[in-house]
Amino acid sequence: MDALSSLITKRSRADKTNKGDRFDILYDYIKMLDLEEPISKMKVIHVAGTKGKVA
């Protein structure tokens, strides 16, 4: 989980009032469901973009 957390570099831009942007809640659920080890073994690449919008 530490490695995953270190990859989140733009967290400060998230709106703290919007629970959808709060990673701490997500991590709490992961811990409650005892999924830390299975998730740490996953090999995942998350690609995010602009949905093809052109300026």
N, C-alpha and C positions, 0 to 999 in steps of 0.2 A: 504494500500500500504506500510505503514511503516513496518508492520509485514512481508510482502513478501520481502521487501528489506533487512531486517535483516537476512533472511535465506540465502542470497547469500554471501557465505563466501570466495569464490575463485575468486572474480572479478578481483583482482590484477593480476592474471595470464593471463587474456584476452589480446589479441593483440589490442591495442588502434587504430591501423591503419585499422583494419578490422571492417567495420560497422556492420557485422553480430554478433560481440561480444559485441556491445555497448547496454547495457540495458537502458541507458538514452534516446535513440531514441525510444525504445519500450514504455517507460513510457510517453514520449511526445505524442505518438499516442494514448495511452490509455486515456490520459487527453483530447486530442482533440476530441475523439469520445465519451466522457462522459461515460466511462466504468468503472471508479474507483469503484463505489458502487457495480455494478453487479459482478465485479471480486472479490471484497473483500468478497462477500457472497458465493463464490464458495468454495467447499470442494474438494481440489485437492492434490494428492500426485504424485510428479514427481520422477520416478525412473530412474536413469541413470547408465549405466554400460559400459563394454568393448566389447559388442557385442559377448561375448563368446570366445574371443581370449585366447589362452593358450600360456604361455611363454615357 
